[in-house]
Amino acid sequence: MRIDRHQLQTIRNRHLGYRITLIYELLLLLLAPLAQLFSPLLSVLLIGLAMVLMGFMNRFSRTPRSMPVIPLLGCTAIGLELIWGTALTCNPSVGRMITLPHVVIWLLFLLLVVIRGVRTLIREPFITMSVLQGATAGYLTLGITGGVMLTALWVLQPSAFVASALPPHISSGSPSGSVAAAMLAASFGLLTTIGTDVLTSSNVTGKLLAALITIAGQLYIAILIGLILGRVHRRLV
């Protein structure tokens, strides 16, 4: 397969986007525990993630027609994140009311990013370290998406969680941004099939979300393994 200079530069720019996104997501995970001490921190990190994903979406997607949708959803998610976080602090009842649209917009935005990322990874001409980093970034994005869903569930249905399994200042019952750190950890436990003990076994919604997060993680890995093995087979043939 022959690649001209313009195509090579485009590939390099796209791979730079993979690396920057992965680095930022790793930073988000490392700083997440501090959200238990400073509640707004994870909201700030999520807003930063949305900006990174919007800024480097042209490195992920080869379909320019999808571009207007991603900035629109990303900007809406950022706006709702600011409103939602403020409402939970100042007026918890209003915060609960906007939780559903808040989580729906975030889900649409993050899942569209993952889908476009997978489609572009499948079309990559070569499997390189940067491509693997892009695949890893997509996997981490799924885990963060699960954390957003579980946080929304905690705000709407606190009874879906085992209070004794959460940190004391989280299990007090009042909606707070600090709960997101514990929900993020639970999401990655489900994504990697390690499991989590924060969900009650009697809550149907919680069990359904847990199953969706686990299935999404396994499907993502299966798709990427198929991609890598297919490219290796093509080279050998």
Residue frames as a rotation matrix with the C-alpha (Angstrom) as fourth column:
MET 1
0.575 0.818 0.000 0.00
0.818 -0.575 0.000 0.00
0.000 0.000 -1.000 0.00
ARG 2
-0.469 -0.759 0.451 1.54
0.768 -0.603 -0.217 3.30
0.437 0.245 0.865 -1.14
ILE 3
0.524 0.564 -0.639 1.05
0.811 -0.559 0.172 6.39
-0.260 -0.608 -0.750 1.02
ASP 4
0.193 -0.440 0.877 1.84
0.552 -0.690 -0.468 9.89
0.811 0.574 0.109 -0.19
ARG 5
-0.772 -0.636 -0.006 3.27
0.382 -0.456 -0.804 12.68
0.509 -0.623 0.594 1.95
HIS 6
-0.452 0.680 0.578 -0.11
-0.684 -0.680 0.265 14.26
0.573 -0.276 0.772 2.71
GLN 7
0.551 0.672 -0.494 -1.61
-0.234 0.693 0.682 10.95
0.801 -0.260 0.539 3.83
LEU 8
-0.077 -0.681 -0.729 1.45
0.682 0.497 -0.537 10.27
0.728 -0.538 0.426 5.99
GLN 9
-0.881 -0.233 0.411 1.09
-0.069 -0.797 -0.600 13.63
0.467 -0.557 0.686 7.74
THR 10
0.021 0.971 0.237 -2.61
-0.744 -0.143 0.653 12.98
0.668 -0.190 0.719 8.30
ILE 11
0.501 0.103 -0.859 -1.80
0.264 0.928 0.264 9.62
0.824 -0.359 0.438 9.89
ARG 12
-0.542 -0.784 -0.302 0.83
0.585 -0.094 -0.806 11.22
0.604 -0.613 0.509 12.13
ASN 13
-0.690 0.357 0.630 -1.62
-0.524 -0.847 -0.093 13.91
0.500 -0.394 0.771 13.27
ARG 14
0.402 0.892 -0.207 -4.27
-0.528 0.410 0.743 11.29
0.748 -0.189 0.636 13.99
HIS 15
0.254 -0.391 -0.885 -1.80
0.575 0.797 -0.187 9.19
0.778 -0.461 0.427 15.97
LEU 16
-0.819 -0.490 0.300 -0.83
0.106 -0.642 -0.759 12.27
0.565 -0.590 0.577 17.96
GLY 17
-0.143 0.873 0.467 -4.50
-0.801 -0.379 0.463 12.56
0.581 -0.308 0.754 18.91
TYR 18
0.541 0.279 -0.794 -4.47
0.089 0.919 0.384 8.94
0.837 -0.279 0.472 20.10
ARG 19
-0.295 -0.786 -0.543 -1.49
0.680 0.227 -0.697 9.56
0.672 -0.575 0.467 22.37
ILE 20
-0.822 -0.007 0.569 -2.75
-0.272 -0.874 -0.404 12.83
0.500 -0.487 0.716 23.84
THR 21
0.196 0.975 0.107 -6.18
-0.686 0.059 0.725 11.35
0.701 -0.215 0.680 24.57
LEU 22
0.443 -0.091 -0.892 -4.65
0.407 0.907 0.109 8.32
0.799 -0.411 0.439 26.30
ILE 23
-0.648 -0.751 -0.128 -2.34
0.491 -0.283 -0.824 10.49
0.583 -0.596 0.552 28.40
TYR 24
-0.589 0.476 0.653 -5.23
-0.610 -0.792 0.027 12.73
0.530 -0.383 0.757 29.46
GLU 25
0.478 0.833 -0.279 -7.47
-0.443 0.502 0.743 9.79
0.759 -0.231 0.609 30.39
LEU 26
0.099 -0.533 -0.840 -4.70
0.674 0.657 -0.337 8.21
0.732 -0.533 0.424 32.47
LEU 27
-0.867 -0.391 0.310 -4.24
0.098 -0.742 -0.663 11.57
0.489 -0.544 0.681 34.20
LEU 28
-0.115 0.922 0.369 -7.99
-0.716 -0.334 0.613 11.71
0.688 -0.194 0.699 34.85
LEU 29
0.595 0.348 -0.724 -7.92
0.103 0.861 0.498 8.28
0.797 -0.371 0.476 36.49
LEU 30
-0.312 -0.809 -0.498 -4.89
0.712 0.148 -0.686 9.15
0.629 -0.569 0.530 38.61
LEU 31
-0.913 -0.041 0.405 -6.48
-0.151 -0.890 -0.430 12.38
0.378 -0.454 0.807 39.85
ALA 32
-0.096 0.987 -0.132 -9.98
-0.109 0.121 0.987 10.93
0.989 0.109 0.096 40.35
PRO 33
0.002 0.131 -0.991 -9.41
0.869 0.491 0.067 9.88
0.496 -0.861 -0.112 44.00
LEU 34
-0.899 -0.383 -0.210 -8.73
0.437 -0.785 -0.439 13.53
0.003 -0.487 0.874 44.87
ALA 35
-0.483 0.801 0.352 -12.36
-0.155 -0.475 0.866 14.26
0.862 0.364 0.354 43.98
GLN 36
0.226 0.539 -0.811 -13.28
0.737 0.450 0.504 12.81
0.637 -0.712 -0.296 47.39
LEU 37
-0.327 -0.412 -0.851 -11.45
0.865 -0.493 -0.094 15.78
-0.380 -0.767 0.517 48.90
PHE 38
-0.680 0.116 -0.724 -12.49
-0.275 -0.956 0.105 18.37
-0.680 0.271 0.681 46.30
SER 39
-0.026 0.816 0.577 -15.88
0.287 0.559 -0.778 17.50
-0.957 0.146 -0.249 44.83
PRO 40
0.726 0.420 -0.545 -15.81
-0.340 -0.470 -0.814 19.64
-0.598 0.776 -0.198 41.65
LEU 41
-0.233 -0.960 -0.154 -12.50
-0.604 0.019 0.797 18.12
-0.762 0.279 -0.584 40.51
LEU 42
-0.553 0.004 0.833 -13.96
0.420 0.865 0.274 15.23
-0.720 0.501 -0.481 38.53
SER 43
0.617 0.782 0.086 -16.43
0.532 -0.334 -0.778 17.52
-0.580 0.525 -0.622 36.78
VAL 44
0.505 -0.535 -0.677 -13.50
-0.606 -0.778 0.163 19.72
-0.614 0.328 -0.717 35.75
LEU 45
-0.558 -0.762 0.329 -11.62
-0.339 0.571 0.747 16.65
-0.757 0.305 -0.577 34.50
LEU 46
-0.108 0.610 0.785 -14.66
0.706 0.603 -0.372 15.45
-0.700 0.514 -0.495 32.52
ILE 47
0.834 0.366 -0.413 -15.02
0.036 -0.784 -0.620 18.88
-0.551 0.502 -0.667 30.91
GLY 48
0.034 -0.917 -0.398 -11.34
-0.759 -0.283 0.586 18.73
-0.650 0.282 -0.706 30.00
LEU 49
-0.556 -0.188 0.809 -11.86
0.194 0.918 0.347 15.26
-0.808 0.350 -0.474 28.50
ALA 50
0.475 0.811 0.342 -14.72
0.613 -0.026 -0.789 16.54
-0.631 0.585 -0.510 26.36
MET 51
0.725 -0.259 -0.638 -12.51
-0.466 -0.867 -0.178 19.35
-0.507 0.426 -0.749 25.09
VAL 52
-0.396 -0.908 0.139 -9.68
-0.549 0.355 0.757 16.93
-0.736 0.224 -0.639 24.28
LEU 53
-0.336 0.334 0.881 -12.02
0.540 0.834 -0.110 14.57
-0.772 0.438 -0.461 22.44
MET 54
0.773 0.633 -0.037 -13.55
0.360 -0.485 -0.797 17.42
-0.523 0.603 -0.603 20.45
GLY 55
0.482 -0.653 -0.584 -10.15
-0.635 -0.720 0.280 18.90
-0.603 0.236 -0.762 19.68
PHE 56
-0.595 -0.804 -0.011 -8.71
-0.638 0.464 0.614 15.67
-0.488 0.372 -0.789 18.36
MET 57
0.251 0.766 0.592 -11.81
-0.091 0.627 -0.773 14.14
-0.964 0.140 0.227 16.79
ASN 58
0.761 -0.001 -0.649 -10.43
-0.639 -0.170 -0.750 14.94
-0.110 0.985 -0.130 13.34
ARG 59
-0.416 -0.906 -0.082 -7.56
-0.908 0.418 -0.014 12.57
0.047 0.068 -0.997 14.22
PHE 60
-0.553 0.262 0.791 -10.04
-0.247 0.855 -0.456 9.80
-0.796 -0.447 -0.408 15.07
SER 61
0.286 0.869 0.404 -12.63
0.249 0.340 -0.907 10.05
-0.925 0.360 -0.119 12.33
ARG 62
-0.837 -0.511 0.193 -12.23
0.279 -0.097 0.955 9.83
-0.470 0.854 0.224 8.59
THR 63
-0.239 0.843 0.482 -15.85
0.927 0.050 0.370 10.81
0.288 0.536 -0.794 8.01
PRO 64
-0.965 -0.233 0.120 -16.10
0.197 -0.948 -0.251 14.65
0.172 -0.218 0.961 8.08
ARG 65
-0.275 0.938 0.210 -19.90
-0.116 -0.249 0.962 14.43
0.954 0.240 0.177 7.94
SER 66
0.315 0.386 -0.867 -19.90
0.745 0.465 0.478 13.26
0.587 -0.797 -0.141 11.57
MET 67
-0.630 -0.776 -0.033 -17.93
0.625 -0.481 -0.615 16.28
0.461 -0.408 0.788 12.76
PRO 68
-0.471 0.435 0.768 -20.79
-0.390 -0.883 0.261 18.76
0.791 -0.177 0.585 13.49
VAL 69
0.558 0.751 -0.352 -22.52
-0.032 0.443 0.896 16.25
0.829 -0.489 0.271 15.77
ILE 70
0.147 -0.573 -0.806 -19.54
0.854 0.485 -0.189 15.72
0.500 -0.661 0.560 18.05
PRO 71
-0.864 -0.448 0.229 -18.85
0.279 -0.806 -0.521 19.38
0.418 -0.387 0.822 18.92
LEU 72
-0.192 0.879 0.436 -22.58
-0.504 -0.470 0.725 19.94
0.842 -0.081 0.533 19.43
LEU 73
0.666 0.428 -0.611 -22.92
0.210 0.678 0.704 17.03
0.716 -0.597 0.362 21.85
GLY 74
-0.174 -0.835 -0.522 -19.62
0.860 0.130 -0.494 17.86
0.480 -0.534 0.695 23.53
CYS 75
-0.813 -0.105 0.573 -20.52
-0.052 -0.966 -0.252 21.50
0.580 -0.235 0.780 24.15
THR 76
0.217 0.959 0.180 -23.96
-0.488 -0.053 0.871 20.50
0.845 -0.277 0.457 25.40
ALA 77
0.493 -0.107 -0.863 -22.38
0.581 0.779 0.235 17.95
0.648 -0.617 0.446 27.76
ILE 78
-0.626 -0.775 -0.091 -20.01
0.625 -0.428 -0.653 20.60
0.467 -0.465 0.752 29.12
GLY 79
-0.556 0.485 0.675 -22.87
-0.443 -0.860 0.253 23.04
0.703 -0.158 0.693 29.67
LEU 80
0.534 0.815 -0.227 -25.02
-0.278 0.423 0.863 20.44
0.799 -0.397 0.452 31.42
GLU 81
0.086 -0.594 -0.800 -22.07
0.761 0.558 -0.332 19.34
0.643 -0.580 0.500 33.56
LEU 82
-0.858 -0.412 0.307 -21.65
0.177 -0.798 -0.577 22.87
0.483 -0.440 0.757 34.87
ILE 83
-0.220 0.869 0.443 -25.39
-0.705 -0.456 0.543 23.31
0.674 -0.193 0.713 35.49
TRP 84
0.522 0.446 -0.728 -25.79
0.037 0.840 0.541 19.85
0.852 -0.309 0.422 37.03
GLY 85
-0.271 -0.727 -0.631 -22.84
0.748 0.254 -0.614 20.23
0.606 -0.638 0.475 39.40
THR 86
-0.882 -0.017 0.471 -24.02
-0.186 -0.906 -0.381 23.66
0.434 -0.424 0.795 40.55
ALA 87
0.042 0.994 0.097 -27.61
-0.652 -0.046 0.756 22.45
0.757 -0.095 0.647 40.98
LEU 88
0.322 0.042 -0.946 -26.57
0.425 0.886 0.184 19.46
0.846 -0.461 0.268 43.11
THR 89
-0.662 -0.657 -0.362 -24.72
0.642 -0.248 -0.725 21.82
0.386 -0.712 0.586 45.43
CYS 90
-0.946 0.249 0.209 -27.28
-0.297 -0.925 -0.239 24.63
0.134 -0.288 0.948 45.62
ASN 91
-0.049 0.989 0.142 -30.58
-0.950 -0.002 -0.313 22.85
-0.309 -0.150 0.939 44.99
PRO 92
-0.800 -0.410 0.438 -30.38
-0.325 0.910 0.258 19.02
-0.504 0.064 -0.861 45.04
SER 93
0.041 0.891 0.451 -33.98
0.244 0.429 -0.870 18.58
-0.969 0.146 -0.200 43.87
VAL 94
0.714 0.136 -0.687 -33.26
-0.552 -0.494 -0.672 20.55
-0.431 0.859 -0.278 40.69
GLY 95
-0.329 -0.926 -0.185 -30.04
-0.904 0.253 0.343 18.59
-0.271 0.281 -0.921 40.26
ARG 96
-0.562 0.197 0.804 -32.00
0.055 0.978 -0.201 15.33
-0.826 -0.069 -0.560 40.33
MET 97
0.514 0.854 -0.082 -34.41
0.016 -0.106 -0.994 16.68
-0.858 0.510 -0.068 37.73
ILE 98
0.675 -0.294 -0.676 -31.68
-0.733 -0.368 -0.572 17.40
-0.081 0.882 -0.464 35.18
THR 99
-0.134 -0.756 0.641 -29.69
-0.554 0.593 0.585 14.23
-0.822 -0.277 -0.498 35.94
LEU 100
0.316 0.327 0.891 -31.42
0.407 0.802 -0.438 12.23
-0.857 0.501 0.121 33.19
PRO 101
0.995 0.006 0.101 -30.77
0.095 -0.390 -0.916 14.68
0.034 0.921 -0.388 30.31
HIS 102
0.465 -0.882 0.077 -27.27
-0.848 -0.419 0.323 15.20
-0.253 -0.216 -0.943 31.70
VAL 103
-0.170 -0.556 0.814 -26.36
-0.297 0.816 0.496 11.51
-0.940 -0.157 -0.304 31.55
VAL 104
0.614 0.452 0.647 -28.10
0.461 0.460 -0.759 10.95
-0.641 0.764 0.074 28.19
ILE 105
0.941 -0.290 -0.176 -26.07
-0.331 -0.672 -0.662 13.71
0.074 0.681 -0.729 26.50
TRP 106
0.098 -0.955 0.278 -22.82
-0.898 0.035 0.439 12.43
-0.429 -0.293 -0.854 28.01
LEU 107
0.047 -0.029 0.998 -23.62
0.061 0.998 0.027 8.89
-0.997 0.060 0.048 26.90
LEU 108
0.886 0.334 0.320 -24.39
0.334 0.018 -0.942 9.95
-0.321 0.942 -0.096 23.35
PHE 109
0.743 -0.648 -0.171 -21.22
-0.667 -0.691 -0.279 12.02
0.063 0.322 -0.945 23.14
LEU 110
-0.079 -0.852 0.518 -18.84
-0.821 0.350 0.451 9.43
-0.565 -0.390 -0.727 24.62
LEU 111
0.166 0.186 0.968 -20.35
0.196 0.956 -0.218 6.46
-0.966 0.226 0.122 22.79
LEU 112
0.987 0.158 0.033 -20.20
0.071 -0.243 -0.968 8.32
-0.145 0.957 -0.251 19.47
VAL 113
0.391 -0.918 -0.060 -16.53
-0.918 -0.394 0.048 9.03
-0.068 0.036 -0.997 20.16
VAL 114
-0.192 -0.462 0.866 -15.87
-0.441 0.829 0.345 5.34
-0.877 -0.315 -0.363 20.86
ILE 115
0.553 0.487 0.676 -17.78
0.352 0.599 -0.719 4.18
-0.755 0.636 0.159 17.76
ARG 116
0.956 -0.236 -0.174 -15.97
-0.277 -0.535 -0.798 6.62
0.095 0.811 -0.577 15.48
GLY 117
0.157 -0.954 0.254 -12.68
-0.935 -0.061 0.350 5.66
-0.319 -0.293 -0.902 17.10
VAL 118
-0.014 -0.109 0.994 -13.24
-0.054 0.993 0.108 1.95
-0.998 -0.052 -0.020 16.47
ARG 119
0.853 0.394 0.343 -14.24
0.312 0.142 -0.939 2.58
-0.419 0.908 -0.002 12.86
THR 120
0.751 -0.632 -0.190 -11.07
-0.635 -0.615 -0.468 4.56
0.179 0.472 -0.863 12.28
LEU 121
-0.027 -0.774 0.633 -8.88
-0.772 0.418 0.479 2.00
-0.635 -0.476 -0.608 14.05
ILE 122
0.389 0.248 0.887 -10.26
0.239 0.903 -0.357 -0.70
-0.890 0.351 0.292 11.78
ARG 123
0.963 0.054 0.264 -9.24
0.270 -0.201 -0.942 1.38
0.002 0.978 -0.208 8.74
GLU 124
0.531 -0.834 -0.149 -5.72
-0.598 -0.494 0.632 2.14
-0.600 -0.246 -0.761 9.94
PRO 125
0.672 -0.281 -0.685 -3.23
-0.589 0.358 -0.724 0.98
0.449 0.890 0.076 7.27
PHE 126
-0.233 -0.813 -0.534 -0.74
-0.038 0.556 -0.830 -0.29
0.972 -0.173 -0.160 9.86
ILE 127
0.862 0.378 -0.337 -0.85
0.291 0.174 0.941 -1.56
0.414 -0.909 0.040 13.44
THR 128
-0.182 -0.928 0.327 1.63
0.135 -0.353 -0.926 0.61
0.974 -0.124 0.189 15.35
MET 129
-0.681 -0.124 -0.721 2.18
0.719 0.072 -0.691 1.53
0.138 -0.990 0.041 18.98
SER 130
-0.932 0.355 -0.072 0.14
-0.337 -0.923 -0.184 4.70
-0.132 -0.147 0.980 18.45
VAL 131
-0.296 0.852 -0.432 -2.77
-0.507 0.243 0.827 2.65
0.809 0.464 0.360 17.10
LEU 132
-0.219 0.160 -0.963 -2.64
0.637 0.771 -0.017 0.42
0.739 -0.617 -0.270 20.18
GLN 133
-0.911 -0.111 -0.397 -2.61
0.380 -0.602 -0.703 3.54
-0.161 -0.791 0.591 22.34
GLY 134
-0.695 0.717 -0.058 -5.70
-0.662 -0.606 0.441 4.74
0.280 0.345 0.896 20.50
ALA 135
-0.101 0.640 -0.762 -7.38
0.006 0.766 0.642 1.40
0.995 0.060 -0.081 21.16
THR 136
-0.532 -0.168 -0.830 -6.49
0.790 0.256 -0.558 1.69
0.306 -0.952 -0.004 24.85
ALA 137
-0.980 0.191 -0.051 -7.89
-0.166 -0.937 -0.308 5.22
-0.107 -0.293 0.950 24.98
GLY 138
-0.354 0.898 -0.260 -11.18
-0.567 0.015 0.824 3.91
0.744 0.439 0.504 23.58
TYR 139
-0.126 0.249 -0.960 -11.30
0.530 0.835 0.147 1.24
0.838 -0.491 -0.238 26.28
LEU 140
-0.802 -0.215 -0.557 -10.72
0.593 -0.395 -0.701 3.83
-0.069 -0.893 0.444 29.00
THR 141
-0.828 0.555 0.077 -13.44
-0.502 -0.796 0.337 6.00
0.248 0.241 0.938 27.47
LEU 142
-0.082 0.801 -0.593 -15.87
-0.033 0.593 0.805 3.11
0.996 0.086 -0.022 27.94
GLY 143
-0.324 -0.104 -0.940 -14.90
0.862 0.376 -0.339 2.87
0.389 -0.921 -0.032 31.61
ILE 144
-0.976 -0.034 -0.213 -15.42
0.117 -0.913 -0.392 6.61
-0.181 -0.407 0.895 32.09
THR 145
-0.535 0.840 -0.093 -18.79
-0.500 -0.225 0.836 6.32
0.682 0.494 0.540 30.35
GLY 146
-0.031 0.488 -0.872 -19.79
0.495 0.766 0.411 3.63
0.868 -0.419 -0.266 32.83
GLY 147
-0.687 -0.288 -0.667 -18.75
0.726 -0.290 -0.624 5.90
-0.013 -0.913 0.408 35.70
VAL 148
-0.904 0.422 0.071 -21.02
-0.401 -0.893 0.204 8.65
0.150 0.156 0.976 34.37
MET 149
-0.165 0.889 -0.428 -23.95
-0.239 0.385 0.891 6.20
0.957 0.250 0.149 34.22
LEU 150
-0.124 0.086 -0.989 -23.38
0.791 0.609 -0.046 4.87
0.599 -0.788 -0.144 37.73
THR 151
-0.940 -0.219 -0.261 -23.06
0.331 -0.764 -0.553 8.40
-0.078 -0.607 0.791 39.14
ALA 152
-0.630 0.774 0.065 -26.42
-0.606 -0.542 0.582 9.31
0.486 0.327 0.811 37.59
LEU 153
0.026 0.638 -0.769 -27.95
0.177 0.755 0.632 6.14
0.984 -0.152 -0.094 39.03
TRP 154
-0.538 -0.287 -0.793 -26.64
0.802 0.117 -0.586 7.03
0.261 -0.951 0.167 42.49
VAL 155
-0.977 0.212 0.016 -28.27
-0.210 -0.953 -0.220 10.46
-0.032 -0.218 0.975 42.30
LEU 156
-0.330 0.915 -0.231 -31.59
-0.725 -0.089 0.683 9.03
0.605 0.393 0.693 41.08
GLN 157
0.735 0.564 -0.377 -31.67
-0.247 0.740 0.625 5.76
0.632 -0.366 0.683 43.05
PRO 158
-0.103 -0.827 0.553 -29.30
-0.917 -0.136 -0.375 5.79
0.385 -0.546 -0.744 46.06
SER 159
0.396 0.341 0.853 -30.93
-0.731 0.679 0.068 2.55
-0.556 -0.650 0.518 47.24
ALA 160
0.928 -0.085 -0.362 -29.26
-0.222 0.656 -0.721 0.74
0.299 0.750 0.590 44.31
PHE 161
0.048 -0.998 -0.043 -25.95
-0.276 0.028 -0.961 0.95
0.960 0.058 -0.274 46.18
VAL 162
0.479 -0.025 -0.878 -24.57
0.742 0.546 0.389 -0.61
0.470 -0.837 0.280 49.35
ALA 163
0.846 -0.082 0.527 -23.95
-0.223 -0.952 0.209 2.35
0.484 -0.294 -0.824 51.66
SER 164
0.801 -0.546 0.245 -21.42
-0.152 0.210 0.966 0.45
-0.579 -0.811 0.085 53.77
ALA 165
0.370 -0.674 0.639 -19.29
0.854 0.518 0.052 -0.22
-0.366 0.527 0.767 50.66
LEU 166
0.468 -0.161 0.869 -18.93
0.483 -0.777 -0.404 3.51
0.740 0.609 -0.286 49.94
PRO 167
-0.677 -0.735 -0.023 -16.65
0.466 -0.405 -0.787 5.96
0.569 -0.544 0.617 51.79
PRO 168
-0.414 0.542 -0.731 -18.38
0.859 -0.034 -0.511 7.44
-0.302 -0.839 -0.452 54.89
HIS 169
-0.537 0.199 -0.820 -18.77
-0.059 -0.978 -0.198 10.98
-0.842 -0.058 0.537 53.50
ILE 170
-0.867 0.278 -0.413 -20.28
-0.433 -0.010 0.901 9.56
0.247 0.960 0.129 50.32
SER 171
-0.643 0.614 -0.458 -22.73
0.514 0.789 0.336 7.23
0.568 -0.020 -0.823 52.02
SER 172
-0.892 0.282 -0.353 -24.34
0.159 -0.534 -0.830 10.10
-0.422 -0.797 0.432 53.91
GLY 173
-0.162 0.907 0.389 -27.08
0.844 0.331 -0.422 10.30
-0.511 0.260 -0.819 51.29
SER 174
0.508 0.333 -0.794 -26.74
-0.028 -0.915 -0.402 13.85
-0.861 0.226 -0.456 49.99
PRO 175
0.821 -0.194 0.537 -25.89
0.570 0.238 -0.786 14.19
0.024 0.952 0.306 46.28
SER 176
0.578 -0.713 -0.396 -22.28
-0.317 -0.644 0.696 15.25
-0.752 -0.277 -0.599 45.86
GLY 177
0.695 -0.376 -0.614 -19.70
-0.661 0.003 -0.750 15.30
0.283 0.927 -0.246 43.10
SER 178
-0.234 -0.868 0.438 -17.33
-0.961 0.275 0.032 13.29
-0.148 -0.413 -0.898 45.28
VAL 179
0.348 0.436 0.830 -19.39
-0.342 0.883 -0.321 10.15
-0.873 -0.172 0.456 44.64
ALA 180
0.842 0.016 -0.540 -18.11
-0.539 0.082 -0.838 10.11
0.031 0.996 0.078 41.05
ALA 181
-0.184 -0.981 -0.054 -14.69
-0.960 0.191 -0.206 8.80
0.212 0.014 -0.977 42.14
ALA 182
-0.479 0.073 0.874 -16.22
-0.451 0.834 -0.317 5.73
-0.753 -0.547 -0.367 43.77
MET 183
0.612 0.774 0.162 -18.54
-0.205 0.353 -0.913 5.19
-0.764 0.526 0.375 40.79
LEU 184
0.510 -0.526 -0.681 -15.61
-0.841 -0.135 -0.525 5.47
0.184 0.840 -0.511 38.38
ALA 185
-0.584 -0.740 0.334 -13.74
-0.802 0.589 -0.096 2.77
-0.126 -0.324 -0.938 40.30
ALA 186
-0.114 0.638 0.761 -16.85
-0.216 0.732 -0.646 0.56
-0.970 -0.238 0.054 40.29
SER 187
0.762 0.424 -0.489 -17.24
-0.521 -0.048 -0.852 1.05
-0.385 0.904 0.184 36.53
PHE 188
0.055 -0.825 -0.562 -13.70
-0.926 0.168 -0.338 -0.11
0.373 0.539 -0.755 35.79
GLY 189
-0.613 -0.176 0.770 -14.22
-0.568 0.776 -0.274 -3.07
-0.549 -0.605 -0.576 38.10
LEU 190
0.361 0.835 0.415 -17.23
-0.121 0.483 -0.867 -4.08
-0.925 0.263 0.275 36.00
LEU 191
0.681 -0.125 -0.722 -15.51
-0.726 -0.247 -0.642 -3.28
-0.099 0.961 -0.259 32.70
THR 192
-0.283 -0.908 -0.310 -12.57
-0.884 0.372 -0.282 -5.56
0.372 0.194 -0.908 33.51
THR 193
0.344 0.588 -0.732 -14.89
-0.221 0.809 0.545 -8.27
0.912 -0.026 0.408 34.97
ILE 194
-0.802 -0.584 -0.129 -13.25
0.031 0.175 -0.984 -7.92
0.597 -0.793 -0.122 38.40
GLY 195
0.054 0.928 -0.369 -16.63
0.751 0.205 0.627 -6.85
0.658 -0.311 -0.686 39.74
THR 196
-0.665 -0.190 0.722 -17.72
-0.254 -0.852 -0.458 -4.40
0.702 -0.488 0.518 42.40
ASP 197
-0.574 0.438 -0.692 -19.43
0.777 0.557 -0.293 -4.62
0.256 -0.706 -0.660 45.77
VAL 198
-0.954 0.176 -0.241 -21.11
-0.057 -0.901 -0.430 -1.20
-0.293 -0.397 0.870 45.71
LEU 199
-0.495 0.814 -0.305 -24.26
-0.703 -0.169 0.691 -2.35
0.511 0.556 0.655 43.87
THR 200
-0.339 0.487 0.805 -27.11
-0.660 0.487 -0.572 -4.13
-0.671 -0.725 0.156 45.61
SER 201
-0.981 -0.084 0.172 -28.22
0.039 0.792 0.609 -7.43
-0.188 0.604 -0.775 44.09
SER 202
-0.312 0.948 0.071 -31.92
0.720 0.284 -0.633 -6.55
-0.620 -0.146 -0.771 44.42
ASN 203
0.118 0.336 -0.935 -31.92
-0.253 -0.900 -0.355 -3.44
-0.960 0.278 -0.021 42.21
VAL 204
0.509 0.177 0.842 -32.80
0.638 0.579 -0.508 -4.30
-0.578 0.796 0.181 38.61
THR 205
0.991 -0.127 0.046 -31.54
-0.066 -0.753 -0.654 -1.03
0.118 0.645 -0.755 37.11
GLY 206
0.389 -0.898 0.206 -28.18
-0.819 -0.235 0.523 -1.41
-0.421 -0.372 -0.827 38.80
LYS 207
0.046 -0.339 0.939 -27.82
0.078 0.939 0.335 -5.01
-0.996 0.058 0.070 37.64
LEU 208
0.772 0.296 0.563 -28.73
0.565 0.087 -0.821 -4.02
-0.292 0.951 -0.100 34.08
LEU 209
0.867 -0.495 -0.058 -26.17
-0.487 -0.816 -0.310 -1.21
0.106 0.297 -0.949 34.00
ALA 210
0.156 -0.834 0.529 -23.53
-0.640 0.323 0.697 -3.53
-0.752 -0.448 -0.483 35.44
ALA 211
0.258 0.003 0.966 -24.23
0.475 0.871 -0.130 -6.10
-0.842 0.492 0.223 32.73
LEU 212
0.959 0.140 0.247 -24.10
0.284 -0.441 -0.851 -3.45
-0.010 0.886 -0.463 29.97
ILE 213
0.618 -0.786 -0.013 -20.74
-0.769 -0.608 0.199 -2.12
-0.164 -0.113 -0.980 31.17
THR 214
-0.018 -0.633 0.774 -19.25
-0.325 0.736 0.594 -5.62
-0.945 -0.241 -0.219 31.36
ILE 215
0.474 0.271 0.838 -20.59
0.619 0.574 -0.536 -6.65
-0.626 0.773 0.104 27.95
ALA 216
0.993 -0.106 -0.055 -19.35
-0.117 -0.758 -0.642 -3.42
0.026 0.644 -0.765 26.35
GLY 217
0.312 -0.939 0.146 -15.85
-0.816 -0.186 0.547 -4.04
-0.486 -0.289 -0.824 27.70
GLN 218
-0.092 -0.326 0.941 -15.74
0.074 0.940 0.333 -7.62
-0.993 0.100 -0.062 26.41
LEU 219
0.735 0.411 0.539 -17.11
0.561 0.078 -0.824 -6.66
-0.381 0.908 -0.173 22.99
TYR 220
0.854 -0.459 -0.245 -14.56
-0.510 -0.830 -0.224 -3.89
-0.101 0.316 -0.943 22.64
ILE 221
-0.039 -0.915 0.401 -11.68
-0.656 0.326 0.681 -6.25
-0.754 -0.236 -0.613 23.42
ALA 222
0.117 0.147 0.982 -13.02
0.421 0.889 -0.182 -8.88
-0.900 0.434 0.042 21.03
ILE 223
0.951 0.275 0.138 -13.31
0.247 -0.416 -0.875 -6.35
-0.183 0.867 -0.464 18.20
LEU 224
0.610 -0.775 -0.165 -9.79
-0.780 -0.624 0.042 -5.04
-0.136 0.103 -0.985 18.72
ILE 225
-0.133 -0.636 0.760 -8.28
-0.322 0.753 0.574 -8.53
-0.937 -0.169 -0.304 18.99
GLY 226
0.474 0.391 0.789 -10.02
0.594 0.519 -0.614 -9.41
-0.650 0.760 0.013 15.73
LEU 227
0.974 -0.133 -0.182 -8.57
-0.216 -0.781 -0.586 -6.24
-0.064 0.611 -0.789 14.18
ILE 228
0.230 -0.969 0.088 -5.00
-0.867 -0.163 0.471 -7.01
-0.442 -0.185 -0.878 15.24
LEU 229
-0.159 -0.269 0.950 -5.12
0.020 0.961 0.276 -10.69
-0.987 0.063 -0.147 14.29
GLY 230
0.744 0.501 0.442 -6.67
0.454 0.107 -0.885 -9.82
-0.491 0.859 -0.148 10.93
ARG 231
0.823 -0.488 -0.290 -3.88
-0.567 -0.736 -0.370 -7.37
-0.033 0.469 -0.882 10.13
VAL 232
-0.103 -0.882 0.459 -1.19
-0.707 0.390 0.591 -9.87
-0.700 -0.264 -0.664 11.17
HIS 233
0.147 0.238 0.960 -2.81
0.361 0.891 -0.276 -12.53
-0.921 0.387 0.045 8.97
ARG 234
0.965 0.264 0.008 -2.87
0.119 -0.407 -0.906 -10.13
-0.235 0.875 -0.424 6.03
ARG 235
0.439 -0.880 -0.182 0.83
-0.874 -0.465 0.138 -9.41
-0.206 0.098 -0.974 6.42
LEU 236
-0.242 -0.538 0.808 1.70
-0.363 0.822 0.439 -13.11
-0.900 -0.187 -0.394 6.59
VAL 237
0.407 0.476 0.779 -0.36
0.556 0.548 -0.625 -13.86
-0.725 0.688 -0.042 3.49
